[in-house]
Amino acid sequence: MGCDIHIVLEKKYNSKWIGVHAFPYYESVKKGYMFPPATDRNYDRFAALAGVRGEGPDPKGLPEDASELTLMLVATRWRNDGHSFSYASLVEATKIFLETGHEDAISDLGIKYPENFFFGVGSEDGFENFRIVFWFDN
């Protein structure tokens, strides 16, 4: 059985985190879409993010100030099947995603603009105002 990642991109507005996009692996698969780069099954990345399927840091849990979108997805879809809940700043996450990316899967533009390639965030949005909240399922 494989392990998949589920990600919510959150942005800080007036000191509150708002969920701006969910990257649900299962919806992509059900609809027959190609995997978004952020949700490909990459066990090196899973280990680097939260020690899942390899050596790495312990997951941090859900942030106390998680967005309503994150909390809704966890409560309605992942309360029993999700595990290793954690989060990372966009800058930290992008670094990990680049370090664990497959060279043939990341375009030159993806290397030049990785925040946009992986998460759809442009530099005009201010990277410091974003984080990802993520978890896994088996």
C-alpha positions in Angstrom: 0.0 0.0 0.0 1.3 3.4 -0.9 1.5 6.6 1.2 0.2 9.9 -0.2 0.5 13.5 1.0 -2.3 16.0 1.3 -1.5 19.7 1.5 -3.3 23.0 2.3 -1.7 26.2 1.4 -2.4 28.9 3.9 -1.8 32.6 3.8 -1.7 35.0 6.8 -4.2 37.8 6.6 -4.4 40.3 9.5 -2.7 37.7 11.9 -5.1 34.9 10.9 -4.3 31.9 8.7 -6.7 31.4 5.8 -6.7 28.3 3.6 -6.3 29.5 0.0 -5.8 26.1 -1.8 -6.0 22.4 -1.0 -3.8 20.0 -2.9 -5.8 16.8 -2.4 -4.0 13.8 -4.0 -7.2 11.7 -4.0 -9.2 14.2 -6.0 -6.5 14.3 -8.7 -6.4 10.5 -9.0 -10.2 10.1 -9.0 -10.5 12.6 -11.8 -7.7 11.1 -13.8 -5.5 14.2 -13.6 -1.7 14.1 -13.6 -0.3 14.6 -10.2 0.3 18.2 -9.2 4.0 18.5 -8.5 3.3 19.1 -4.8 1.5 15.9 -4.3 3.5 13.3 -6.2 4.4 10.2 -4.2 8.0 11.0 -3.2 9.1 9.1 -0.1 12.4 11.1 0.1 10.3 14.2 0.4 7.9 12.6 2.9 10.8 11.7 5.1 12.4 15.1 4.9 9.1 16.8 5.8 7.9 14.7 8.7 9.9 11.4 9.0 7.3 9.5 7.0 8.6 6.4 5.1 12.2 7.3 6.1 14.5 9.2 8.6 13.6 12.8 9.2 12.1 15.2 11.7 9.1 14.3 13.8 5.8 15.8 12.6 4.8 18.9 14.5 1.0 18.2 14.6 -1.6 20.5 13.3 -0.8 24.2 14.1 -3.0 25.6 16.8 -4.0 28.4 14.5 -4.8 26.2 11.5 -7.2 27.6 8.9 -10.9 26.7 8.7 -10.2 24.9 5.4 -7.5 22.7 7.0 -9.7 21.9 10.0 -12.7 21.1 7.8 -10.6 18.7 5.6 -9.1 17.0 8.7 -12.5 16.7 10.4 -14.6 15.5 7.5 -12.2 13.4 5.5 -9.0 12.6 7.4 -9.8 12.3 11.1 -9.4 8.5 11.0 -7.1 7.9 8.1 -4.7 10.9 8.2 -1.5 10.7 10.1 1.8 12.6 10.7 0.1 16.1 10.6 2.6 18.9 10.3 3.4 22.3 8.7 6.2 24.3 7.3 6.8 27.8 6.1 6.6 28.2 2.3 10.3 29.0 2.2 11.2 25.9 4.2 8.8 23.7 2.2 10.1 24.9 -1.1 13.7 24.2 -0.1 12.7 20.6 0.8 10.7 20.1 -2.3 13.6 21.2 -4.5 16.1 19.1 -2.6 13.9 16.0 -3.0 12.6 16.7 -6.5 13.3 14.4 -9.4 15.5 16.4 -11.8 13.5 15.2 -14.8 10.2 16.3 -13.3 11.2 19.9 -12.5 11.4 22.3 -15.5 13.9 25.1 -15.8 11.1 27.5 -14.8 10.3 25.2 -11.9 13.9 25.6 -10.7 13.8 29.4 -11.3 10.4 29.9 -9.7 9.9 26.9 -7.3 7.2 28.5 -5.1 5.1 29.0 -8.2 5.9 25.6 -9.7 5.0 23.6 -6.5 2.4 25.8 -4.9 1.2 28.4 -7.3 2.6 31.4 -5.3 4.2 34.3 -7.1 6.9 36.5 -5.6 4.5 39.4 -5.6 2.5 37.6 -3.0 5.2 37.7 -0.3 6.5 34.2 0.5 6.8 35.0 4.2 3.0 35.2 4.5 2.5 31.5 3.4 2.8 28.1 4.9 1.7 24.6 4.1 -0.1 22.3 6.4 0.2 18.7 5.4 -0.6 15.1 6.4 -0.3 11.6 5.0 -2.5 8.6 4.5 -1.7 4.9 3.8 
